[in-house]
């Protein structure tokens, strides 16, 4: 093994994280070296695990056994019922993973889902989610959410805001920043020497020459023209209803979309189970499965591990590209 293993954070103990970690190890075997940071007692008693003292020891654990770097939590796991006393442990595991990757002891971080309300109620978690906390730990002010699969990569410029607030939130500076971070990450982390970005318009038919809105003319097009002048390959503003079919997708490496659903509907339609959340703009690699804690099915052994498997695969692939 030429690179340190990937650190997989436990996420919300009451959710499906423990079973996803075990299932991912079963699927991946020796394909992706990784270890779980969490409480071994939160895993099923019959689980085949090996407690390790350092990340380096993960490489010596049999491929059928899950290596666990222990992190003690307060109390037992109760599937489907987050415990306030365990909230700080979830937060500390994330910080520990960042410390390990910054020390070079882990090659990347893959995060299992957290339950934001549980963290807020139990530990006063002050961040909207995983991504913002990771950015704060890394000292980064601006990061980008990408959803990636083998069929499509998408980046929403605005994310979790109501649709009627998108136009006001969409600024030239924000759009330019999203494009620059995506372009840099595609080169540095994905190994694409000359990234091609397709940029969607905001309005139907990309505004249809101003008949259906002027955002494309007054805001999007000037930003694209500026960045083209720096040598970036940018297409658009494009009509979102014609940029996601197979022939169109073959012409670009990532799509920049103006709002959440414009980006996530196509990728979830094309490849629902294999979509991976990648945070761009961090000084380290971070991926995550594209779903939540699924408290309603936790502990039943029915959770689909595909997105977690793909998130670990992508983290390992990016780590080798970036090194």
Secondary structure in CASP SS format (residue, H / E / C, confidence):
PFRMAT SS
TARGET T0000
AUTHOR 0000-0000-0000
METHOD secondary structure of the structure
MODEL  1
X C 1.00
X C 1.00
X C 1.00
X C 1.00
X C 1.00
X E 1.00
X E 1.00
X E 1.00
X E 1.00
X C 1.00
X C 1.00
X C 1.00
X C 1.00
X C 1.00
X C 1.00
X C 1.00
X H 1.00
X H 1.00
X H 1.00
X H 1.00
X H 1.00
X H 1.00
X H 1.00
X H 1.00
X H 1.00
X H 1.00
X H 1.00
X H 1.00
X C 1.00
X C 1.00
X C 1.00
X C 1.00
X C 1.00
X E 1.00
X E 1.00
X E 1.00
X E 1.00
X E 1.00
X C 1.00
X H 1.00
X H 1.00
X H 1.00
X C 1.00
X C 1.00
X C 1.00
X C 1.00
X C 1.00
X C 1.00
X E 1.00
X E 1.00
X E 1.00
X E 1.00
X C 1.00
X C 1.00
X H 1.00
X H 1.00
X H 1.00
X H 1.00
X H 1.00
X H 1.00
X C 1.00
X C 1.00
X C 1.00
X C 1.00
X C 1.00
X E 1.00
X E 1.00
X E 1.00
X E 1.00
X E 1.00
X C 1.00
X C 1.00
X C 1.00
X C 1.00
X C 1.00
X C 1.00
X C 1.00
X C 1.00
X C 1.00
X C 1.00
X C 1.00
X C 1.00
X C 1.00
X H 1.00
X H 1.00
X H 1.00
X H 1.00
X H 1.00
X H 1.00
X H 1.00
X H 1.00
X H 1.00
X H 1.00
X H 1.00
X H 1.00
X H 1.00
X H 1.00
X H 1.00
X H 1.00
X H 1.00
X H 1.00
X H 1.00
X C 1.00
X C 1.00
X C 1.00
X C 1.00
X C 1.00
X E 1.00
X E 1.00
X E 1.00
X E 1.00
X C 1.00
X C 1.00
X C 1.00
X C 1.00
X H 1.00
X H 1.00
X H 1.00
X H 1.00
X H 1.00
X H 1.00
X H 1.00
X H 1.00
X C 1.00
X C 1.00
X C 1.00
X C 1.00
X C 1.00
X C 1.00
X H 1.00
X H 1.00
X H 1.00
X H 1.00
X H 1.00
X H 1.00
X H 1.00
X H 1.00
X H 1.00
X C 1.00
X C 1.00
X C 1.00
X C 1.00
X C 1.00
X E 1.00
X E 1.00
X E 1.00
X E 1.00
X E 1.00
X C 1.00
X C 1.00
X C 1.00
X C 1.00
X E 1.00
X E 1.00
X E 1.00
X E 1.00
X C 1.00
X C 1.00
X C 1.00
X C 1.00
X C 1.00
X C 1.00
X H 1.00
X H 1.00
X H 1.00
X H 1.00
X H 1.00
X H 1.00
X H 1.00
X C 1.00
X C 1.00
X H 1.00
X H 1.00
X H 1.00
X H 1.00
X H 1.00
X H 1.00
X H 1.00
X H 1.00
X H 1.00
X H 1.00
X H 1.00
X H 1.00
X H 1.00
X H 1.00
X H 1.00
X H 1.00
X H 1.00
X C 1.00
X C 1.00
X C 1.00
X C 1.00
X C 1.00
X C 1.00
X C 1.00
X E 1.00
X E 1.00
X E 1.00
X E 1.00
X E 1.00
X C 1.00
X C 1.00
X C 1.00
X H 1.00
X H 1.00
X H 1.00
X H 1.00
X H 1.00
X H 1.00
X H 1.00
X C 1.00
X C 1.00
X C 1.00
X C 1.00
X H 1.00
X H 1.00
X H 1.00
X H 1.00
X H 1.00
X H 1.00
X H 1.00
X H 1.00
X H 1.00
X H 1.00
X H 1.00
X H 1.00
X H 1.00
X H 1.00
X C 1.00
X C 1.00
X C 1.00
X C 1.00
X E 1.00
X E 1.00
X E 1.00
X E 1.00
X E 1.00
X E 1.00
X C 1.00
X H 1.00
X H 1.00
X H 1.00
X C 1.00
X C 1.00
X C 1.00
X H 1.00
X H 1.00
X H 1.00
X H 1.00
X C 1.00
X C 1.00
X C 1.00
X C 1.00
X E 1.00
X E 1.00
X E 1.00
X E 1.00
X C 1.00
X C 1.00
X H 1.00
X H 1.00
X H 1.00
X H 1.00
X H 1.00
X H 1.00
X H 1.00
X H 1.00
X H 1.00
X H 1.00
X H 1.00
X C 1.00
X C 1.00
X C 1.00
X C 1.00
X C 1.00
X E 1.00
X E 1.00
X E 1.00
X E 1.00
X E 1.00
X C 1.00
X C 1.00
X C 1.00
X C 1.00
X C 1.00
X E 1.00
X E 1.00
X E 1.00
X E 1.00
X C 1.00
X C 1.00
X C 1.00
X C 1.00
X C 1.00
X C 1.00
X C 1.00
X C 1.00
X C 1.00
X C 1.00
X C 1.00
X C 1.00
X C 1.00
X C 1.00
X C 1.00
X C 1.00
X H 1.00
X H 1.00
X H 1.00
X H 1.00
X H 1.00
X H 1.00
X H 1.00
X H 1.00
X H 1.00
X H 1.00
X H 1.00
X H 1.00
X H 1.00
X H 1.00
X H 1.00
X H 1.00
X H 1.00
X C 1.00
END
